Amino acid sequence: MARPAPLSGFPERLPGERIVEEHITATVRRVFSLHGYAGIETRAVEPLDRLVAKGETSKEVYLLRRLHADETDTTDDRTLGLHFDLTVPLARYVVENAARLQFPFKRFQIQKAWRGERPQEGRYREFLQADIDVVGADELPFHYEVEAVLVAAHALNALTGDGLPAVRIGVNNRKVSQGFYEGVGVTDVEGTLRTIDKLDKIGDDGVRAMLTDQIGLTRSQAEAALELARISGSGAEVEARVRNLGVSHPLLEEGLGQLRALVDAAEAEVPGVVTADLRIARGLDYYTGTVYETVLVGHEDLGSICSGGRYDSLATDGRRTYPGVGLSIGVSRLTSRVLSAGLMHATRSVPAAVLVAVTDEDERARSNADAAGLRARGIPAEVAPSAAKFGKQIRYADRRGIPFVWFPAGTQRERAEVKDIRSGEQVAADAAAWTPPADDLWPRVLPGPAPA
Amino acid sequence: MARPAPLSGFPERLPGERIVEEHITATVRRVFSLHGYAGIETRAVEPLDRLVAKGETSKEVYLLRRLHADETDTTDDRTLGLHFDLTVPLARYVVENAARLQFPFKRFQIQKAWRGERPQEGRYREFLQADIDVVGADELPFHYEVEAVLVAAHALNALTGDGLPAVRIGVNNRKVSQGFYEGVGVTDVEGTLRTIDKLDKIGDDGVRAMLTDQIGLTRSQAEAALELARISGSGAEVEARVRNLGVSHPLLEEGLGQLRALVDAAEAEVPGVVTADLRIARGLDYYTGTVYETVLVGHEDLGSICSGGRYDSLATDGRRTYPGVGLSIGVSRLTSRVLSAGLMHATRSVPAAVLVAVTDEDERARSNADAAGLRARGIPAEVAPSAAKFGKQIRYADRRGIPFVWFPAGTQRERAEVKDIRSGEQVAADAAAWTPPADDLWPRVLPGPAPA
């Protein structure tokens, strides 16, 4: 086998890096679970007709075909493709299992998704997502739009002690934008939203020109839309500044009330994390209420690491409609930056806290017995690969970051001993009683880059 | 959306079922980690040329193509396919990262794999595997063939208290079969092994006829091979019965020594689990030492739930050769049987131990605050969807199996109270101090079917 090169867009981790990624997923899983969200997994594939229903993303779908297919290889609606997010599978899962689920259905899902797009930093062809959603049957109260962002904020905040920079979650509400646009007489609301979404790319002048030339807004309507997009801040600030623009519309009122309630509740529970930002327009053409975007402070170039929003109709089965709200954390994007920027590291690359040395191959059973004694009490232990000189066995532990080397009783010593290879301290110990310090028991994830 | 039907061969779980599957993976992950195996994940795809290198399985590969590919859709070696096991990706990962890994490299990997084959019970198109392997650089001592099966046995044994039936792991050793065959003058060892592997399907007479007519064995050589395949039992029994056949060959001696050492060590550490079974020939044409197969006692019809073996050359990069040994637990196969046979169930379908009731929508903030107080102490809690009558809120908890309903202080009561909805007992409680019984804190997995 020639040495293979990594496949661009398909990130993989070395064992120590994987500990960091696993720590991130375990932390968000725990926070999701503490909030009562049930973990599910869906299959990796969906029929093509479901994948392309969302429109825009369809060009990025990976389709499957069998290497030796029985029939001619044609693409039709029943062709299977890999899911490109976890929302399309959720919608299908809910409709398929509606009779066996309890609503509102609160679930999290931590799985890979695939997109056949050109890879670049922060954009992958295979990536791990951690999603939470609440799905109602026919109705879904607004308070879940508050809850969902709080759960996501708690999940990300739980990682800041381990080296993750602070996060800033920006929120907007479709009702604010739509109500405001309709209040100034704009008819093509979705076209306006899609154009405002281009502000980062083409700037004020570009957006103004597009709004007037392509979407059909008057000059003053375009100015008003741009004015609205400049507003951000606390709930009270945003409410006051929007009112200052002097536009009145029932939908705008409703949206402003929701936006302020959400930002105020978030400020009380997770201060400094959530702000209103009326520039956020991504997805407002299909979301129907709150929309969320998240940046990592100091790493804004990475783009959003946690996005989502509310759909009034996530799915429907003809009989019932299923509204939903949720957010998706980009775990691969987050992990890749955390690793490349040296924001977190694992204290070692293997689980074992103890390497049990082997004095002589004929005495391996003694080493195995001591290792079993440690494991029976929850202490991860591995046995040395060979009865090499102890210096070599200690180097084996050192290279992996294993803090303790255990020397079993046998022909060379009457009682077992354990050495802390960092301090060199070596003491008599009993495999049925000795315990390492709690900090050494399992690999931990600490802030900053791995020590050289 | 019309109600979708499940896709045959792509198993999915309801939330309560997923708790059982997650319990199985968490248990084996913990045992693997306690033994010092590092968890990694590999990408879902490999280039076609690597997937077909293993030969036989190539017909089952799912290939990927982009829905709107830039170029004409041709299949060549660089076409990507979904991995059909976790061994091919491991071999590639080891060679790709050899300079950054420590050898022997002990890793576990719990991931899905895909095969485009016809689905039937116990055979899926998408399935979850839990693999452990040890990979050496240039050498891998025999004792890892013992360790690997002990780790797998401990992992499966750890589940028997939760309702998994006992497992029986059968082992054979390529060196025993090959040494024996060569000792009686057989030249086509691999052909003989592949034929012996058909015993379950075509029986003694069929195998005898194939061995003489197709593989070129004499009548007495075929009888000897069948005689060998009838031997099973403890290490000492098997050694004695093979010696009784009067065949002598250095490779047979080596293999018998290894087989006995392995079975004896296993009997000492996990009594009653591992037996030698010389009928096992699956994979002996590519494995080079020990080979493993596992049945669930009482569910032998399911086939092997944990198989593997030793390869002298798992991979090579031209400079070095990487021998490996490992086993793969079929988690999907195991979980599907555990669920369909009612062998295990989860105590509830959601994580929350407590439903915090809402007295009035205006007082939702009080409910949120009490829920936050519980979660801050690690107690999973969710807040009721609406301020319905308490009877309805209690039914919400009951339908999900949530054992406690919490009534916050507010206009209706001065102090918070908590009700155990199973006993009906309701007591005053403080969200900063009250703790549920440990057994109720998280959903647990218990033996037997879910209560009706």
Chai-1 contact restraints between the chains, C-beta under 6 A:
chainA,res_idxA,chainB,res_idxB,connection_type,confidence,min_distance_angstrom,max_distance_angstrom,comment,restraint_id
A,M1,B,V95,contact,1.0,0.0,6.0,A-B,restraint_1
A,M1,B,A315,contact,1.0,0.0,6.0,A-B,restraint_2
A,M1,B,T316,contact,1.0,0.0,6.0,A-B,restraint_3
A,M1,B,D317,contact,1.0,0.0,6.0,A-B,restraint_4
A,R3,B,V95,contact,1.0,0.0,6.0,A-B,restraint_5
A,R3,B,D317,contact,1.0,0.0,6.0,A-B,restraint_6
A,P4,B,R92,contact,1.0,0.0,6.0,A-B,restraint_7
A,P4,B,E96,contact,1.0,0.0,6.0,A-B,restraint_8
A,F10,B,R43,contact,1.0,0.0,6.0,A-B,restraint_9
A,E12,B,T42,contact,1.0,0.0,6.0,A-B,restraint_10
A,E12,B,R43,contact,1.0,0.0,6.0,A-B,restraint_11
A,L14,B,R100,contact,1.0,0.0,6.0,A-B,restraint_12
A,P15,B,A38,contact,1.0,0.0,6.0,A-B,restraint_13
A,P15,B,I40,contact,1.0,0.0,6.0,A-B,restraint_14
A,R18,B,I40,contact,1.0,0.0,6.0,A-B,restraint_15
A,S33,B,P351,contact,1.0,0.0,6.0,A-B,restraint_16
A,S33,B,P380,contact,1.0,0.0,6.0,A-B,restraint_17
A,L34,B,R375,contact,1.0,0.0,6.0,A-B,restraint_18
A,L34,B,P380,contact,1.0,0.0,6.0,A-B,restraint_19
A,G36,B,V350,contact,1.0,0.0,6.0,A-B,restraint_20
A,G36,B,P351,contact,1.0,0.0,6.0,A-B,restraint_21
A,G36,B,A352,contact,1.0,0.0,6.0,A-B,restraint_22
A,G36,B,E382,contact,1.0,0.0,6.0,A-B,restraint_23
A,A38,B,P15,contact,1.0,0.0,6.0,A-B,restraint_24
A,A38,B,V350,contact,1.0,0.0,6.0,A-B,restraint_25
A,I40,B,P15,contact,1.0,0.0,6.0,A-B,restraint_26
A,I40,B,R18,contact,1.0,0.0,6.0,A-B,restraint_27
A,T42,B,E12,contact,1.0,0.0,6.0,A-B,restraint_28
A,R43,B,F10,contact,1.0,0.0,6.0,A-B,restraint_29
A,R43,B,E12,contact,1.0,0.0,6.0,A-B,restraint_30
A,R43,B,E126,contact,1.0,0.0,6.0,A-B,restraint_31
A,K59,B,H68,contact,1.0,0.0,6.0,A-B,restraint_32
A,V61,B,L67,contact,1.0,0.0,6.0,A-B,restraint_33
A,Y62,B,L64,contact,1.0,0.0,6.0,A-B,restraint_34
A,L63,B,R65,contact,1.0,0.0,6.0,A-B,restraint_35
A,L63,B,L67,contact,1.0,0.0,6.0,A-B,restraint_36
A,L64,B,Y62,contact,1.0,0.0,6.0,A-B,restraint_37
A,R65,B,L63,contact,1.0,0.0,6.0,A-B,restraint_38
A,R66,B,G116,contact,1.0,0.0,6.0,A-B,restraint_39
A,L67,B,V61,contact,1.0,0.0,6.0,A-B,restraint_40
A,L67,B,L63,contact,1.0,0.0,6.0,A-B,restraint_41
A,H68,B,K59,contact,1.0,0.0,6.0,A-B,restraint_42
A,R92,B,P4,contact,1.0,0.0,6.0,A-B,restraint_43
A,V95,B,M1,contact,1.0,0.0,6.0,A-B,restraint_44
A,V95,B,R3,contact,1.0,0.0,6.0,A-B,restraint_45
A,E96,B,P4,contact,1.0,0.0,6.0,A-B,restraint_46
A,R100,B,L14,contact,1.0,0.0,6.0,A-B,restraint_47
A,Q102,B,R399,contact,1.0,0.0,6.0,A-B,restraint_48
A,Q102,B,R400,contact,1.0,0.0,6.0,A-B,restraint_49
A,P104,B,P385,contact,1.0,0.0,6.0,A-B,restraint_50
A,G116,B,R66,contact,1.0,0.0,6.0,A-B,restraint_51
A,E126,B,R43,contact,1.0,0.0,6.0,A-B,restraint_52
A,A315,B,M1,contact,1.0,0.0,6.0,A-B,restraint_53
A,T316,B,M1,contact,1.0,0.0,6.0,A-B,restraint_54
A,D317,B,M1,contact,1.0,0.0,6.0,A-B,restraint_55
A,D317,B,R3,contact,1.0,0.0,6.0,A-B,restraint_56
A,V350,B,G36,contact,1.0,0.0,6.0,A-B,restraint_57
A,V350,B,A38,contact,1.0,0.0,6.0,A-B,restraint_58
A,P351,B,S33,contact,1.0,0.0,6.0,A-B,restraint_59
A,P351,B,G36,contact,1.0,0.0,6.0,A-B,restraint_60
A,A352,B,G36,contact,1.0,0.0,6.0,A-B,restraint_61
A,R375,B,L34,contact,1.0,0.0,6.0,A-B,restraint_62
A,P380,B,S33,contact,1.0,0.0,6.0,A-B,restraint_63
A,P380,B,L34,contact,1.0,0.0,6.0,A-B,restraint_64
A,E382,B,G36,contact,1.0,0.0,6.0,A-B,restraint_65
A,P385,B,P104,contact,1.0,0.0,6.0,A-B,restraint_66
A,R399,B,Q102,contact,1.0,0.0,6.0,A-B,restraint_67
A,R400,B,Q102,contact,1.0,0.0,6.0,A-B,restraint_68
